[in-house]
Amino acid sequence: MNDILIIGAGYTGMMAAVGIARRTKAANVTLLNPTDRFNERLRQHQVAAGQELGDHRIPDLVEPAGVRFVEGWAAEIDAAGRRVVLGDGRELHYDTLVYAVGSSTPAVDHAYTIADPKLADALRDNATGVLTVCGAGLTGIEAATEAAEAYPRMTVRLLSRGEPGSMMGPKARAHLNRALDRLGVEVRTGVTISKVLPGAIELEDGDRLPTDVTLWTTGVRVAPLAAQAGITTDDTGRVVVDATLRSVSHPEIFAIGDAAAIRQGYGTIHGTCQSGIPSAAHTAESITRQLKGKAPKSFRFGYIHQPVSLGRKDAVIQFTNPDDTPGRFYLKGKAAVFYKESVSGSPLKFYRMRMAVPAKLTGRTGGRRNRLP
Ligand SMILES: Cc1cc2nc3c(=O)[nH]c(=O)nc-3n(C[C@H](O)[C@H](O)[C@H](O)COP(=O)(O)OP(=O)(O)OC[C@H]3O[C@@H](n4cnc5c(N)ncnc54)[C@H](O)[C@@H]3O)c2cc1C
């Protein structure tokens, strides 16, 4: 029997594990994750604002499909020996490895990241203080608006070099700016942060802004696990893959989701669930093809949307061209809230659906074929 090991039970690792196990009985499929609770990363800004999420046990989601779940931390990949050494010394052998460790924002002294479990308490304890959100990317915008809505007496400041929503079209961006305004978020653009200090932010122009809680949302990195194993990675730690999503240096390793540097005609895909889930579904298909002696196919992906929540009562969805440039259409208000909620809730619904429907009937999922060269 072939041993297939998936490191990381986030959105993409779960999808790959279930997809492989449902397609073939000719492999032992093992899924490794540090905890047995599924982390709904799409909703981390909601957790930060004090909302309780559902409790989803990973074994309940994957074991019915025939996946073995192992709780543990991958500390080392021995690529020559085809084994993964866990933090507690246990070892897992693989014939094929799926690298799905996701990504994170690097920690900065005196600042929280969105994944920090202590952030929710810090916001609650400073409900009348100042929250400074550094970075107006989608995570920064979602966190700032969520906090401003949950804590109306808090001063929420959003600092950024560029304009919030700069990747959106003018109408969607205008709606975004109106929402920031309505929620009282103080936006300051064109700034470069030189230092985060305890209780203050220092800007390059010499300004010093007092703060009670600082949230750092910029810069994405992937753990150095693959790089330390001699697997080819890019400068952010993502595994460089070929057109079929296999590592260019180690073809027995597939990389998916945020942990993979996936090239398409328009450039390298940036980490989203939107692109990650299709990469996982494609990999499940490729691995089962290989088990049948067939070659894996090339992966092609084009973006559909940029969904952004603006608190619980508002959102904006910019529909896009396959290369993620803004298209003509956008949604706002209640329709956008409904749409965004469907996006955030869909992965878990989808894993459950995969259990109920024969694998033959479930093809690739999400995304759409990239129409660009
Ligand atoms: C606030 C917020 C909102 C977002 N909204 C959207 C959105 O609306 N649409 C969208 O498409 N994307 C969105 N994203 C991005 C999306 O969450 C990520 O692209 C997605 O989670 C990537 O999935 P993944 O499986 O690659 O990684 P993850 O979901 O991060 O999962 C990685 C898993 O690997 C595990 N792991 C890591 N290292 C190890 C190790 N050494 N050993 C064992 N396990 C390990 C982790 O514990 C984790 O369980 C959002 C992100 C944030 C933060």
The ligand as an SDF file (V2000), in Angstrom:
LIG
                    3D

 53 58  0  0  0  0  0  0  0  0999 V2000
   -8.9780   37.1420    8.4040 C   0  0  0  0  0  0  0  0  0  0  0  0
   -8.7950   36.3610    7.1350 C   0  0  0  0  0  0  0  0  0  0  0  0
   -9.8150   36.3520    6.1920 C   0  0  0  0  0  0  0  0  0  0  0  0
   -9.6630   35.6360    5.0000 C   0  0  0  0  0  0  0  0  0  0  0  0
  -10.6730   35.6580    4.0850 N   0  0  0  0  0  0  0  0  0  0  0  0
  -10.5420   34.9570    2.9360 C   0  0  0  0  0  0  0  0  0  0  0  0
  -11.6080   34.9330    1.9860 C   0  0  0  0  0  0  0  0  0  0  0  0
  -12.6570   35.5460    2.1710 O   0  0  0  0  0  0  0  0  0  0  0  0
  -11.4450   34.1860    0.8660 N   0  0  0  0  0  0  0  0  0  0  0  0
  -10.2920   33.4600    0.6300 C   0  0  0  0  0  0  0  0  0  0  0  0
  -10.2150   32.7890   -0.4040 O   0  0  0  0  0  0  0  0  0  0  0  0
   -9.2660   33.4750    1.5120 N   0  0  0  0  0  0  0  0  0  0  0  0
   -9.3470   34.1910    2.6610 C   0  0  0  0  0  0  0  0  0  0  0  0
   -8.3140   34.1990    3.5620 N   0  0  0  0  0  0  0  0  0  0  0  0
   -7.0830   33.4180    3.2700 C   0  0  0  0  0  0  0  0  0  0  0  0
   -7.2750   31.9380    3.6680 C   0  0  0  0  0  0  0  0  0  0  0  0
   -7.6240   31.8470    5.0230 O   0  0  0  0  0  0  0  0  0  0  0  0
   -6.0130   31.1430    3.4110 C   0  0  0  0  0  0  0  0  0  0  0  0
   -5.6230   31.3310    2.0750 O   0  0  0  0  0  0  0  0  0  0  0  0
   -6.2860   29.6650    3.6760 C   0  0  0  0  0  0  0  0  0  0  0  0
   -6.5180   29.4480    5.0570 O   0  0  0  0  0  0  0  0  0  0  0  0
   -5.0980   28.7940    3.2200 C   0  0  0  0  0  0  0  0  0  0  0  0
   -5.4110   27.4530    3.4780 O   0  0  0  0  0  0  0  0  0  0  0  0
   -4.2170   26.4330    3.7880 P   0  0  0  0  0  0  0  0  0  0  0  0
   -4.8420   25.0990    3.9570 O   0  0  0  0  0  0  0  0  0  0  0  0
   -3.1650   26.5920    2.7660 O   0  0  0  0  0  0  0  0  0  0  0  0
   -3.5850   26.9450    5.1650 O   0  0  0  0  0  0  0  0  0  0  0  0
   -4.2330   27.0620    6.6120 P   0  0  0  0  0  0  0  0  0  0  0  0
   -5.6990   27.2190    6.5550 O   0  0  0  0  0  0  0  0  0  0  0  0
   -3.4290   28.1040    7.3080 O   0  0  0  0  0  0  0  0  0  0  0  0
   -3.9210   25.6490    7.2830 O   0  0  0  0  0  0  0  0  0  0  0  0
   -2.5970   25.2010    7.5320 C   0  0  0  0  0  0  0  0  0  0  0  0
   -2.6580   24.0930    8.5780 C   0  0  0  0  0  0  0  0  0  0  0  0
   -1.3570   23.5090    8.6930 O   0  0  0  0  0  0  0  0  0  0  0  0
   -1.0480   23.3270   10.0580 C   0  0  0  0  0  0  0  0  0  0  0  0
    0.4170   23.3000   10.2130 N   0  0  0  0  0  0  0  0  0  0  0  0
    1.2730   24.3360   10.0290 C   0  0  0  0  0  0  0  0  0  0  0  0
    2.5290   23.9290   10.2830 N   0  0  0  0  0  0  0  0  0  0  0  0
    2.4480   22.6210   10.6170 C   0  0  0  0  0  0  0  0  0  0  0  0
    3.4270   21.6490   11.0130 C   0  0  0  0  0  0  0  0  0  0  0  0
    4.7320   21.9390   11.0740 N   0  0  0  0  0  0  0  0  0  0  0  0
    3.0030   20.4020   11.3170 N   0  0  0  0  0  0  0  0  0  0  0  0
    1.6790   20.0760   11.2460 C   0  0  0  0  0  0  0  0  0  0  0  0
    0.7260   20.9490   10.8670 N   0  0  0  0  0  0  0  0  0  0  0  0
    1.1150   22.2150   10.5770 C   0  0  0  0  0  0  0  0  0  0  0  0
   -1.7070   24.5340   10.7320 C   0  0  0  0  0  0  0  0  0  0  0  0
   -1.8650   24.3110   12.1280 O   0  0  0  0  0  0  0  0  0  0  0  0
   -3.0410   24.6030    9.9710 C   0  0  0  0  0  0  0  0  0  0  0  0
   -4.0110   23.7770   10.5630 O   0  0  0  0  0  0  0  0  0  0  0  0
   -8.4490   34.9010    4.7610 C   0  0  0  0  0  0  0  0  0  0  0  0
   -7.4190   34.8970    5.7330 C   0  0  0  0  0  0  0  0  0  0  0  0
   -7.5980   35.6200    6.8950 C   0  0  0  0  0  0  0  0  0  0  0  0
   -6.4700   35.5910    7.9290 C   0  0  0  0  0  0  0  0  0  0  0  0
  1  2  1  0
  2  3  1  0
  2 52  2  0
  3  4  2  0
  4  5  1  0
  4 50  1  0
  5  6  2  0
  6  7  1  0
  6 13  1  0
  7  8  2  0
  7  9  1  0
  9 10  1  0
 10 11  2  0
 10 12  1  0
 12 13  2  0
 13 14  1  0
 14 15  1  0
 14 50  1  0
 15 16  1  0
 16 17  1  0
 16 18  1  0
 18 19  1  0
 18 20  1  0
 20 21  1  0
 20 22  1  0
 22 23  1  0
 23 24  1  0
 24 25  2  0
 24 26  1  0
 24 27  1  0
 27 28  1  0
 28 29  2  0
 28 30  1  0
 28 31  1  0
 31 32  1  0
 32 33  1  0
 33 34  1  0
 33 48  1  0
 34 35  1  0
 35 36  1  0
 35 46  1  0
 36 37  1  0
 36 45  1  0
 37 38  2  0
 38 39  1  0
 39 40  1  0
 39 45  2  0
 40 41  1  0
 40 42  2  0
 42 43  1  0
 43 44  2  0
 44 45  1  0
 46 47  1  0
 46 48  1  0
 48 49  1  0
 50 51  2  0
 51 52  1  0
 52 53  1  0
M  END
$$$$
